[in-house]
Amino acid sequence: MSSLRARGSSAAIKLLMAFRRWAEQRNVSELNINMSVAVEMSRFNKMMSKLGFRCCGSNFSLGLGGQSSDFLPTSIAREVT
């Protein structure tokens, strides 16, 4: 987990660039970076775009909190079954 002091520093960019160099040295054909925390998403997206990455999907989550796995709304459940 990042500390608050590291936020806004160049640490993330340095790590990404080192990861890219590592991958290129191994002839990797594609890098995929995923963000799974909904914190400052627009800032993350802007940074990744500036580094040459393109957005190619979305992450979705559903907190269950110990509830029943019957979480589909009735209208969708009818379509699935």
N, C-alpha and C positions, 0 to 999 in steps of 0.2 A: 504494500500500500504506500502511496506517495505521501510524503510529509507536506504540510502546508508551505514550508519554506521552499520546496522544490517546484511548486506550481509557478508557472510563468518563466521558469528558467529554460535553458536550451537542452536540458537532459533528455527529454523525449526525442527531440530531433537528432541528437547525437546517437542515441540508441537505435533509432530507425535507420540512420545512415550506415551505422556499423552493421546492422542486420542486412541491409541491402548489399553492402560490399561482400559480406560473408556469403550471401546467396549467389551473387554474380560470380564469385570465385568457384562456386560449385555448379555453375551452369544451370541454375534454377530458372525455370521459364516464367514463373509468376509468383508474386507475393500477395498474400491476402491478410489484411489487418482488420480485426473486428473490434468494435467497442461494445462492451456489454453492460455499461453503466450509463444511465441517463443523466450525466453531469456535464454541463457545458458542451453539449453535442454540436452546436453550431460552430463553436471555436475549434473543436476537434476536426470537424468536416472541412473547415477553412484551411487548417494546417495541412491536412492530408492532401487536399487539392493542390495547394502550393508546392507540395513535394512531388506532384505528378501522379498521385493516385486518383482513381475515379471511383465514384460511388456505384456499387453494383448490387445493392440489396438492402435489406433491413433486418434488424434483430427484433424479435417479439418475445415477451415473457408473460407468464401467467402465474401469479402467486396463488398457491392453493391453501396455505395456512391451515392445513389439517382438515380441510373441508372434503366433502365427497368428490369423487372424480367426475361426477355428473355435472359438468360445468357448462355444457353447451346450451344456449338458449333453445327453447322448444322449437322455434321455427327452423333452426339449423339442424337440430337433432333429427327432425322428420326427414330432411333432405339426405342426411348421411345414412340413416337406417333404411 
